[in-house]
Amino acid sequence: MRKVLGSQKWTFGCIIIVLLLFIGLLVYGAQYYLRIDLTDTQTTFIEGEYSVDGGDWKPIDNFKPINDRFHKIVFKGRLSDAALGYYNNNMSISSKNVWYTAKTADGKPIIELTYRDKDTLREYVKQLSDNPDDPIYDKEIFDREYPIGNTTQLAFPQTPGYRNETIYLSTIDTDVYGDLEQLSIVFEVENPYPFAEQSFSDCFKVMFSEANGNYMQFFYDVMPPIAAFLLVCFFGLFLFPIAGFILGKVNHKYLTFGVLCFFWGMFMIGNRTSMYLNMWIVDPGVCMLTEVVLHYCLIISIMFYLKSNLTGSLTRAIANATASAYILVTITAIVLQFTQVMDLYASRPYLYMCTALGTLIITVLLFTEVKYNKEAVVILASWTPLTLSILIDAINHYTHFTEIHFYHFGLAITMIYQIVKLVLDLRRQYLESIRYQQMQKELYEAKVSVMVSQIQPHFMYNALTSIAMMCSIDPDTAQEATVTFAKYLRGNMDSLKQTKPIPFDQELEHLKKYLYIEKLRFGRKLNIAYDIQTSDFVLPQLSIQPLVENAVKHGVGMKKQGGTVTIATRETETAFEVVISDDGVGFDTSAEQKDDGRSHVGMENTKRRIKEMCGGEVKIESTVGEGTVATVILPKEGQHNEDTVS
């Protein structure tokens, strides 16, 4: 009952968590309607025209995103009205993995973020310094920021990273640059990577505000989704792993999916906050590293979740090798970043190929198990959208046919599926707990019934009478029979404490004690034969004895010349079978059961226990005058439904 109450509490807990998620989504949607416009976000700070990779010049529309993929994009014109309107306040430039420079038409630098090697950087800084002989310029490490009118930043090493720079236009010297309203500006943005992975609007953003607009925009635009994704992380850290324990044991599928949820939430948080990370993390390279590493952790968790659904030893070994190889490739890429051999961002094309290949390999392994792994079919149905989305994104990385990131949708579909499956599993566990309590009650009643049927007075009288006769004829046999009978009674009493299936060998050993006693009674009229071909299976305790009892008493025992009772076991492709046959009088299986004064509850309870504890069944075939065959069929799948007792 305690297990049932626990399942009820967790079911209610899941409902509350889902309600909190729903409330979070409502807040997330409502913030767009309640938002106070304290910031003005535009494409650039220039009004004029732009050219992509030396192509035709196009007019700039600062209210529409520029989705062109580029290696170098050039803007020319004058400061926008928004920039001039916020002249005495803030202009923030957020950039990801690009260098940029803004100069006047005659080449005077206004804003500069570009890469220079150590020697060039040292000489450049000396030119800007009032004391170029300062020994600091002979050191390997020195300050990375050197202002020109508080608007210039230099960077080393060659990773642009993620940056968020606040620029005060009011600090620009008008004596040097002239009237800002008439100032002609050439603004160049360069993608230093050989592949054009992101569009301009994905990697560059300008915001104007009257106060610290970055924090205001972060609060309004980023905090609501962060709250939702933190809830996803909570699902990953607590809900799914704990659900696995509630379902009875450490469930690796829920555990690995919990890890996946956690890293998905963390990746989405990193993705949404990427433009703001530099407000807290000084090093722009670390900002980039944070998001990219979270991305690869997400991919690794996907692989391990897919692997957890494999059951074959060979497929699991291949999946382990695939996931381990991917982890090794990822670690290598990170090491190359820190050793300045290759930028982690520059290695993404290779990692994308590894991602698509690894995910495809594990998905193919799931396909190979569909024939004998029913769970694989369900997993494939839920994970096919994610696998396809990863492959489409890998293709899109090279063909650039859309700006959409499909794996976001694939993960969302999978997440919804897993949450629904979790609720259904917990509901099933709750119903099974109730059924388990009922079954335990029936099991106890069945065992009492079987035990009472075996120690009823006439059975004890017959057994003791047989032993008494042996005392004068064969004292040694009488002594052995007395010990065997005592052990038999003890076994029946101990069965009341047993609630789980037991090994067949243990059941057979108890059965032999019963047959030993019956052999004393019937003598040569009762012959026992064994044909044990397999014993590596479990079954409910005292489930075979009622069938053997019927074969002895109502089969062979009713035949004048007696007969043979045979106990055999065999293994088929899908099940284990126990066959109890006799060549006794037999009976008509189609005839109605006679009221012979005996209780048939024991037999009915035996059938029910075999069905509910092992998923098995009992088939009885009989021919009048020839004998009876009772077959107990125990499916191999049912061998793992309950813990066994050795």
PALOLUM-529112 format. One record per residue: x, y, z of N, C-alpha, C, O in turn. Coordinates in steps of 0.05 Angstrom, whole numbers, plus 5000, padded with zeros to 4 digits. Layout:
// residues N
XYZXYZXYZXYZ...
This chain:
// residues 646
501649765000500050005000501750255000501050454988504050245014505850475014506850534986507150764979507350324970508250364942506050504926506650674909503550424931501350544916501050844923500751014905501250904949501051184958503351344946502951584938505751224945508051364933507551434904508151654895506351244889505751294861503651514858503851674839501751514876499651734875500952004879500352194864502752024899504052284904505652374880505552614872507052184867508652264844507052334820507752494803504652204818502852274796501852554799501852714780501052624824500152904829502453094826502053314816504953014833507253184830507753244800508353464793507453034783507853074755505753274743506453444727503253244753501153424744501853714752501453894736502853754776503554024785505754134768505754374761507753974763510054064747509154144719510054344708507353984707506354044680504754314681504954474662503254354703501854604706503754844708503255054697505954804723507955014725509155074698509655314691509654864683510754914656508755064639509555244623506155004641504155144626504055434634503755614617504155484660504155764670506655914660506456144652508955774660511355904649511055974620511956194612509755804604509355864576507456104573507856264555505456114590503556344589505056604595504656814582506856594616508356834622510256914599510557144593511356704587513156744565511756884541512857064529509256794536507756924515506757194522506657374505505957234548504757494556506857714556506157944553509457644560511457854562511658014536512558244536510857894513511058044488508858264487509158464474506658214502504558414502504958624525503958844523506358544546506758714569509358874567509959034585510958814547513558934546513459234543511859344528515259374557515559664555518059714538520259624544517659864516519859914497521760124508521360364504523760024523525860204533528360184516530360324521528360014496530659984479529759994450527459954443531660044432531160054404533359884390535659964389532559654380534459474367534159494337531959474326536459534323536459554294538659384282540359274296538659374256540659204242543359324244545259184250543659584238546259714239545859994250543560074257547960154252547760424261548260624237548760854242548060514213548560674189546160674171544760474168545560904158543560924137545060964111546661144108544460794091545760814066545460564050543160484045547560424043547460184027549659994036551560064050549359734027551259534035551759344011550159323993554059204013554859013992555958764005557558784025555158533995556058274007558058153988557558103965560458103999562657973984563158093957563457953937563158363956563658513931561458513911561858583888559058443919556758433901555458703898556558913905553058703887551558953882550859083908550658963929550659353906549959503930546959503933545359533914546159473959543259453965542659663987544359724003540259773987539559964008539259834035538459604037540059974056539959874083537159934095536260154094535959724105533459754120533959654149533959414154534259844167535059774194532859634210533259554233530459614198528159484212527659214201525759084209529359114182529158844172531858704175533958824171531758454182534358304185535658264159534358244138538358254159539958194135540757904138542457834154539457734122539957444124542057334105542357094102543557524092545657434074547957304089548857404110548857074079551256954089553657084076553557154052555757124090557857294079560657214089560957074109562657304075565357294084566257584091567657624111565257774076565758054082563458214072562658204049562358374090560058554083560858834090561958894111560259024071561159304074558659474074556959454056558459664094556359854095557560134091559860184100556160304077557160584075554760774075552660714065555160994088553061194091553661374115555961424122551561474128551961644151550661514176549261314173551161634199549961524224546861544221545761734211545561334230542661324229541361524248542661624266538861574243537361764260537261654289537361814308537061394292536961274319539561324334539561384357541861294319544461334332544761624340545761684362543961814323544162094330542162164352542662344369539862034352537862094373538762004401537962124421540461794401541461694427544361794431545961664444544962024420547762124419548962134448551262064451547362224467548462254494547962014511548462024536547161794499546661554515548261314503550461354493547061074504548660834497548060734469545760734460550060634456549760464433551360214438553860224442550059984438551359734444551559564419549559544404553859454414554259274391554858994402556758954417553158804394553458524401554358374376553058394355556558224378557558084355558357794363559057744386558257614343558957334347560857254324560057234301563357194331565257074313565857244288566157134266565857504291566557684268568457904278568357984301570058004259571558244263570158474249568758434230570458714260569158944247570759194251572159224271570559384232571859644234569959854222568559804202569960084234568460314224570460544221571760624240570560654197572460874191570961094176568861054164572261324176571161534159571961484130573561304125570861644113571461604084574361644078575461524059575761804094578661844090580361664108582761714109579261464120580761254134581261304163582761144175579961494176580361534205578661324220576261304215579961174239578460964253576461084273577061274288574060974274571961054293571560814313571660854337571060584302570660344318572460134305572460104281573859974321575559774310575759534328576459544351575059304316575459044330576558854309575158754292579258814310580558664290582858504302583758564323583658304287585858124297588558234288588958304265590458234307593258284301594958084316594258014339597057994304598857814319600357974340600058214342601957834356603157964380604958194372604758414383606658154352608558374344607058614333607658834341605158564315603658784304602058934325601959174325600958774343599358894365601159064383600359284391603458964389605359114406606159384393606059584407606759374368607559614354605259814352605560054354602859704347600559874345599860014371599260254371600159874393599559994419601660204426601060404438604160154418606260354423605660614409606260834420604460594386603760844371601660994385601561244383599860854399597660994413598561094441597161254452600761004451601561064478603061324480604561394462602761454503604361694508607161624517608961794516607661374525610261284533610861024520610660814532611661024494612160774479614460614490614760384483616260734507618460584518617760434543619460304555615260444551614360304575615060004572614359884552616359874592617159594590614859404587615259164581612359494593610059314591609759204562608758994558610759364543610459284515612359064507612258964484614259004525616058784519615158514531616458314528612858524545611758284558609958134538608958244518609757874544608057704526605157764530603557724511604357834553601557874559601158164568602558274585599158294556598558574564595558624559594158454547594658854568591858914567590858904538592158984520588458784535587358744508585858994498585459014474585059174515583359394507584959654507586159724526584859794484586260054481584360234466583860194442583360444479581160604467582160824448584260944453580660864428580861104412578161244416576161164405578161454432575661574439573761384453571361394450574961204469573360994483571760814464569660704473572560784440570960634421572560414406571460284389575060374413576660174398577459944416578259984439577259704405578259464420579859294401579159254378582059204412583859024397583658744410582858724433584258544395583958274406586158084399587258104377586857914418588757694414587857464432587157524455587857214424588757114399586757154376585157344377586856974356585357024332582456944333581156934312581356884357578556814360576957064366577357194387575057154348573457384354571657334378571357514395570457094380568757024403566257184402565457294382564857184425562357334429562957584445564057574466562057814434562658064447560158234449558358214434560258404470558058594474559358854484560158884507559559044465561059294470559159524472557359564455559459694493557959934496559660174486561860214494558460324468559860544454558360804460555960814456559861004468558761264473559561454450561761544449557561514433558161684410558961964419560362104404558062034443558662314452561662344458562562574460563162124460566062154465567662194440570062244441566362164416567862204391568462494388566762674390570962554383571962824381570962954355571862874333569163144357568063274333570163454319569863514296572163534335574363694322575863524302576963634283576063264308577563084290575762974268576562964245573262904276571562764256569562954243568362884222569163194255567263384243564463334253563963184272562563454239559763424246558863144241558963034219557863014263557162734261554762684243554562474231552962884240550662854223551462834194550062714177553762954187554662954159556962764155558062754133557762614175560062444174559562204156557562054161561162154136560961924119562561694131564861724139561261464134562461234148562460994130560560934115564760854131564960584118565260374140567260384155563360194142563359994163563659724150561959644134565759574158566359314147566159094168567259124190564858884162564658654180565658404165564858344143567558274178568958044165568557794180568957784205567757584166567557314178570157174173570857104150571757124193574457014189574556714183576756604178572256584183572256294180571756234150570356374136572956014140572655944112569855864104569155854081568155794124565455724118563555944128564056054149561556004113559556204121557256074135555256004122557556034161555455874175553056044183550855944185553456304189551256464199550856714182552656814169548356794182547657044167548557284184549257264207548457514171549457754184547757814209548857884230545157794207543457854230543757654253543057724276544857414247545357224269547857294285548057214308549657454273552157494286552657794293554757864304550757964287551258254292548558384299546558344285548658554320546258684328547058954341549058964356545459154336545959424348543459504364541259464356543959604388541759684405542359964417544560024425540260124418540360394429538560404453536360304453539560534474537960554499538860804515540960914510537060884533537661114550539161044575540361224587539060794583540560704606542160464598543060444575542560274616544060034609542059854594540859674607541759884568539759744553540259444551538359294548542759354553543359074552541858924574540758714569541959024598540658894620537658904618536258714624536659134608533759154605532758964583530758824587534158944561533358764540533758474549532058304542535758424564536158154574533858074592532857844590532858254608530658194626528158134611526657944617527458304591524958274577525058054556523057904553527258024542527257834520528357564527527557364515530157544546531557294552530557154577530556914578529857314598529157184623526756994621526856784633524557074607522256884605523056614593522456404604524456604569525256334559527256194577527155954579528956354591530856224609529356074631530055854640527156204641525556074662524355814652524355614666523455814627522255574615524455364612523955124617526855434603528955244599530055144625531054914627530055314646530855214672528954994682529754814696526355024675524454814682525154554667524854334678526054584642526954344627529354214641529453974644531254384651533554284666532654144691533753934699530554254704529454124728528353854721528753654736526953834699525953574689528253374687528053144695530453474675532753304670534153214695534952984698534453394715535953334739534353164758535452994772531653204760530153084781527852904771527652674779526153014753523652864746524252604733523252394743525752594711526152344696527852144712527051914712530052224724531552024740529951904763529951664768528452084777526851984800524651804790523951604803523551874767521451704755522451424751520951234755524951404742526051134738526150974764525550734764526751104787526850964812523950894821523550684832522051074815519251014822518250764808516750604818519150734783518350504767519650244776519350034763521150244797522050004810525049954811525949794827526650084794529450034794530750264778529450444768533450254777534850464761534250424732535050234719532650614721531850594693533750764676533651004677535550634662537650774647536450944625537551154617534150874614532851034593532051304604532551504592530651294627529851554640532251704650532251954649534251564660536651704670538151844648538852084651538551704625539951834603538252054590539352254581535652014590533952224579533852474597533652694588534152424624534352644642536852804637536853054637539152664631541652814624541252964598542153194596539752844579539252984554537553234559538153444547535453214575533853444581535453674594535153904587537253594613538853794626540653944606540754194607541953794589543753934570542254074548543254274537539853974542538254134522537454404534537754604521536554394560535854644573538254834575538055074570540654724583543054884585543854994558544755224556543754834537544454924510542655154501543555354490540055124506538155324497538555584513538255804503539255554539539855794555542355924544542456174541544455764538546855884526546356014499547556214493544655884484543955994457542556264459543156444444540656284478539156534481540756754494540256994489542656674510544256884524546956934511548557084522547456814488550056834475550857124470553257194473548957294462549557574456550057734481550957964479549557614504549757764529551957654547552557774568553157424540555157294557557457474564558557464586558257654545560557824549560058034571561958164579557558064579557058244602558158134628558558284647558457864629559457744654562057594650563757584668562557494626565057344620566757534603566057604581569057614614570757814601571857714575571957854555572857464575574157354552572057274531570457094536572057404507570057334486570457044476568456924467572956944476573356674468572056474486570956264477571956524512570656354531567656354527566256154530566556594520563756614514562956424491561056274493564556434470564056254447564355964456562755794448566455904471567055634480564655524496564055284494563455694513561255604530558955494514557955274519558055644494555755564478556355314461554855124460558755314449559455094431559754834446558854624437561054844470561454604486558754494495558354254496556954674503554254584511552854444488551354254492553354544463552154424440553154134437551553954432555754094440556853824436556153644460555753404456555853754484554853594506551953494500551253274507550353664488547653584480547753354460546253164463549453374440549653164420550552894433549552684427552452914452553452674465551252554482550852304482549652714496547352604511545252484493544052284501544852584469543052464450544052184443542451994442546552164437547651904429547351694452546651464447547951784477547751594499544851514504544351294513542951694500540151624503539351414482538051214489540051474457539451274436540651004443539450794438543151014453544550764459543150614482543150364482541950754500540650624523538250454515537350284530537250504491534950354482535650104466533949954457538250064463539249814449539449584469540049624492538849344460538949114478541048904469541948754486541648894444543648704435546448774443547249004444548048564450550748614459552548744437554148914442552148644412553748754390552949044383554649214380550349094382549449364376550249564398550949794392550149474423550949654445553949704443554849924449555449504436558349544434559049744411560749914415557649714389558049904367557250184375558650384369554950214389554050474398556050594418556550834417557050434436559050534455561550634441562650844448562450484421564750564406564250824391565951004390561850854380561151094365561051344384562251554377559651314406559551534425562251604437562951844440563951404442566551454453568351594432569851774439568051514407569651654386568751944383570452114379566151994386565252274384566252434407567052664403566252324431567352464454570252524450571152744456571752334439574652374434575052604414576852764417573452604393573752814373573153084385574453284379571053104402570353354415572553454433573253684433573653274449575853344467578253444451579553634459578753304429581053394412580653674402582453834401578153734393577554004383577954214404578954434399577154144429577454344451580454384458581354604463581954164457584854184462586154354441587954524447585354324416586454484394585854784398587354954390583454834410582755114415584655234436585655454432585155094457586755204479589755214471591255384481590555044453593355054444593655234420595855254409591455364412591455564390592355434363593455574346591855174360592355044334590055084315590455154292587555054326585155094310582955204327582455094349581655414318579455534332577155324334576655184315575955294358573755104361571555154342570254974332570955414337568855484318569555394290567855314274572155414283573055334256572855024253572754934230572854874275572754584272569854484271569454244269567954664272565154574273564354414248562754224250565254484223564454324200565154024204563553854196567553974215568353694219566653564241565853324238566053714262564353604283561553564274560153384283560553734256557853704245557753434229555753284232559753374214559853124199559852884218558452694214561452914240561552694260558952664274558052444280557552894279554952884292552952734275551552554285552752814250550852684232551452384229549652224229554052324226554852044222554251874247553151654245554951984271554551834296551551784301550751564309549951994297547051964302545851764282544151604289546751784257545751594237546451304243544851124240548951264253549850984259548050874281547150644279547651024303546050914325543150874317541850684326542051054300539351024290539050764273537150624276541050714257541150464241541150224259539850024254542650244281542750024300540049964312539249744316538550184318535850154328534050014307532449834314534450084282532949954260533449654260531649494254535949574265536649294264535349134286535148884284534449264307533349124330530249124330528949024348529049244309526149274309524749004310522648984322526048794298524648534296524248414323522148284328526148444342525948314368525948504392525848414414526148764387526048964408523749144404523849334388521549084417519049244413519449534421518349714408521149584441521649864450523050024428522650264426524649884412526050024390524150144370524750364359521850014366519850124347518850394358518550584343518150394384517150644396519250864396518551094390521750784402523850994403524251104375524651344372524250934355524651024328522451214319522951414306520051154328517751334321518151614333517451814320519251624357519551884370522152024362522352264363524151864355526751984349527352024320529252154313525651914303526051964274526052254267527752344252524152424278524152704272526852844281527853014267527852754304530352874313532752794296534352964288532852534289535052444272534952574245537052664235532552594233532352724207533053024209534353134191532253144231532853434234535853484236536853674225537253304250540253334252541553294225543353444218540553094210541653054183541053294164542753374149538653404166537853634150539553874157540454024139540053914183541754134191544654104182545854294174545553854182548353804172548453864142550453984132546453794127546353854098546154154094547454274077544354284110543954574108546554724115546954954105548254604131550754744138552454794113553954984112552154624093553754654069552154774045553354904028549554724045547954824022546555084028545955234009546155154054544855404062542155454048541655674037540455254048537855284035535755414053533655494043536355444079534455574097535955674121538155594127534655854136535755964161534755814185535555874208532955624181531755484203533655274215534955134200533655254241535155034255533154814262531554844281533054604247530954404249531154234275529154144285533554204285533854024308532454134333531853984352531954404333530354514355527554394356526554314377526354364332523754254330523753954336522053844349525853814326526153534331526353474361525153284371527953634376528153594404525553654419524853524438524153864410521553934422519553704419518153634439519453584396517553354391518353124410516553004422520853074411521752854428521252904458520352724473521653154466521153224494518153184501517553074522516453284484513553254489512852954490511252874507513952794472513352514472514252384498512752234510516652454507517652324532516052404556515652244574515152654557513552744580510852594581510052504602509652574557507152424556507552134564505952014578509752014554510351734560510951704590510151494602512251894602512751884631510151874647509851714665508252054640505752064654504251804650503051694669504251694626502951434621504251204636502851034647506951214638508351004652507751014682507350814695507651264693506951284721504151204727503551074747502351264708499551174711499450864711498050744727500950744692501050454690502150334715501250134725504350464726505550364751503550384774503450204791501950594774499950624795497850404794497150284815496950344770494950124767496149854773494849684785498749814765500049564771500549534801500449304811500949754815501349734844498749634857498849474875496449744847493949654859493549354852492749204870494149274827493849004820495748824835495148594842498148934841500148774856499148714884499448494894497848914897496748874923494548664923494448484940492848674902490748474900491948194895490947994906493948184878495147934872496547804896496447564900497847974913499147874937497047754956497547554970494747884957492647774975491647514964491347324980491247494938490347244926492547034928491946794932495047114926497246924928497346804955497746554958496846964976496846855003494646655007494946445018492246734997489946554999490446294984489746074993491746314960492346074945494245894959493845654959496246004971498245844985497045705010497645475016495345855023493945735046492245495036492145285049490845545013489145335002490745084995490044865001493045134981494744904973495844764998495944514999496744925017497944805041495944635056496444415064493544755059491444615074490644355060490144145072490544375033489844135017491843905021491243675018494343985026496443785029496743675057497843455061495843825076496143735104493443675117493143665141491443635100488843565111489043295125490843145120487243245144487543005162487942745147489642585155486442695125486742425113489442395099490442175098490642615089493342595078495342535099497142365096495142685122497042635144496642355155498542215161494142265157493541995167494841785149496141595158494541825122495641625103498741625104499941415104499941865106502841885107503841755133505841605132502641825156503641715181503141415183504741275195500941325172500341035172502440885156503440675164503241005133505340875116507940865131509340665130508641085145511141095160511040895183513040755189508740875196508440685219508840395210510140235224507740325186508140055176511040005170512039775173512540205161515340175155517140135180519340025178516140235203517740225227518539935234520739885243516639745230517239465236518539315213520039125217517839395189518839265165521639355157523439205153521939625156524439745147524940005163524240225154526139985187526540215204528040445191527440675195530040365175531640585162529940745142530140985142528240605127526440745109524440915124523741135116523540805147521640955164522841215174521641425174525341195182526741435192527041645170526541875173527841545146528241725123525541855115525342095109523441695116520741795109519842005129518642205122520441955155519642155175521042425171519742635172523642415165525142665160524042805135523743045135523542645114522542755089519842885093519343105083518042755108515442865114515543115130514043305125517443135149517743375165518743605147517743835149520643545130521643755111519443845092519244085085517743655084515543725066513643925080512844125068512943865105511144045120512344315124511044525122514944315130516344575134516344735108515944975109516744595085516744735060514044865054513945085043511944725061509244835057508845075074507645275066509745065099509445295118511045535108510145755109513545475099515245695090514245835065514846065060512645685050511545805025509746045030509346215013508546055055506846275061508346545062507246755058510946525067512646775069513646855041514647075038513546675022514746734996512746874977510546774973513547104966511747254948512747284920511347394903515147174914516247204888516746934875516946734889517046924849517646674835520246554845522046694854520446294844522846154853524045984830522545934810526545914831527645744810526245474809525245364829526145364785524745104781526044884797524644714808528744884800530044684815529044674844528844454855528444904855527444914883524644794884524044654903523044864865520244754864520344444860518844304872522144354843522344064838523243914863522343694868525044034878526043904902523843864922523643654935522144054925519844034943517843824932516643674948517443824906515643644894516543354898514843174902519043304897520143024901519442924929519042684933519443104949518743024976515842934977515142734990514043084963511243004962510942734949509542554959512242694926512042444912513342204927512441984925515342264943516542054960514541944979514341704984512942124991510942045011508641884997507741685007507841994973505741854959506641574949505041394947509241554943510341294935510141094957509640854952510541184982510241005005507440895006507040665013505541065000502740985002501840804979500640594984502540874954501540724931503340484924502540304910505940504932507740284926508240254896508840454883508040004886508739954858506640064839507140084815504240144850502140254832502940524822501840624802504740654835505540924827508440924818510240864833508940994793511541024782512041314774510241454764514441414780515141684774517341694754519341554757517041864733519141894713519742194709517942364711522242244704523142524701524542554673526042384665523842764660525142834635525743134635524543294621527743204651528443484655530543574635532943504637529643724614531443814593532544094599534644174588531144244615532044514623530944584650528744494657532444734665531444824692532145114697531845214720533045254677533945534680531645724677531645894659529645704694527345884693526045894721526745744738524246074724522846114750519846084746518846094723518446034768515545994768514546044796516046024815511946094799510846134826511145884843510945654833511645924869512045694887509445534890507245654890509645274892507445094895505445114872503045064875506445184848504645194824504544934809502644894794506544764812506544504797505244284814504144094803505444314840504544104858501544034855500843794854499744234852496844164848496443994823494643814823497944044802497743884777498643604781497443404772500943574796501943304802500043154821499642914818498943294840497043174859494643064844493742834850493643214824491343104809492142864793490642674790494642874781495542644766495742394783495142174774496642424808497042194826494342094836493741854834492742274847490242194861488042124842486641924845487642294821485242254804485942144777484242094761488542084773489341964748490341684753488841484748492841654762494041394767492641254790492241004790492041404812490841284836488141164831487340984846486741254811484041144805484140904786482140784781486540844776486840614758487740374774489540384790486440144769486839904785489639804785490839744806490839794761493639704759495739924763498139874760494740174769496540394773497640504746496540454725499840654748500940774724503340944730504540924751504041114711506441274713505741574711504141654693506941734728506742024726509442124716511542064728509442274695511942384683512042684686510142824679514342774696514743064698517043134679519243044681516443314660518343384639518443684636516543824641520743774627521044064620522444084593523943904585521844294579523044344553523044644547521544804559524744724529525045004522524345044493525444894476522645234487521945304459523245574453524745684469522645674429523845924421522946164438524346354442520446144448519246364462518546304491517846494506518746054500517745994527519145744538520545594525518745714565519445474579516845324585514845444591516945054583514544904588515044684608517144554608513144644626513144424645510744244639508544334639511243994634509143804625508843584646510743444652506443564657505843354676503843164663501543244657504642924657502942734643502642474659504342394674500342344655499842084668498341904649497042004631498541644654497041454637494741334654494241094652493541504669491341414687488641394673488541344649486441444688483741404677482841624659481141574642484041864662483242094645480442194652479142084670479542404638476842504643475942664619477542734601473342724619472242874596472443174602471143274620474243314588474743594593472343774586472144004595470543674569468243834561465843804580463943964579466043604598463843564617463943764639466043874646461543824651461444014673462843884697462743644701463944064714465443974737463443864758461544004765463943624768462143514787462643624815464843704822460543634830460843724858461643484875459943334886464243434876465243194890466043254919467443094931465243484929465843544956468643664961469343744983470243674939472943784941473044074931471344144914474844234941475144514932476944524908479044404908476044674888477744714864479044984864480145074843478845124886479945394888483045384884484145564871484345174895487245154892488145154863490045294856486744994846487544984818487045254804488745344789484745374810484245634797486245854806487146014789486945854831488946044841491645994828493146174823492245734824494845664811494945784783496945904776492845744768492745864741493046164742494446284725491646294761491746584762494546684770495546884759495846544789498546624797500546594774502246764770500346374759502146334736501746554716503646644704499246634711498746834691499747114700500947254685499147194725499747464734502647494742503747714739503947284752506647314761508747264739510947374739507947094720509847024699508747064671510147004651506247144669504947174642504446914629504146904604504246694644503946424633501146324633499246474639500846074625498145954624498445654628500645534626496145524635496045234639494045114619491745194618495044924604493344774585493044484594495044354601490544394594490044114603488643964581486544054571489743734573488543564553488243284566490043184579485943164561485442894574483642734556481942834542484142474556482542274542481742054561483441934574479142004562478141804581479441534574479341444551480541414595481741144591484641154583486040954583485641384575488441404565490241574583492641524586489141774596490741944614490442234609488742324593492042394623491842684622494542814619496542704629494643034605497043184601496543474609494843614597497943574629497743854638500344004630502543914638500044214615502444364606502444644617500544794613504544724631504944994641506845134622509145054619505845354609507445504590508245774603506545934611510945814605512046054618513546214597515846144591512446434587513846594566516546694577516746764600518446714559521146804568521047104576522547194593519247254563518947534571518147564599518947754613516347384609515447404636517447324657517047374681519747214649521847144667523147384680524647354700522747624669524047864680522148054692522848284700519647974695517648154706517848184736517248394747518947974750519147974779522047904786523347754772522848004809525447914820525047634830522947554839527147474827527047194835528547144861530147314869527946924873529346844898530846594893529646394884533346594899534946344894534646164918535845944918
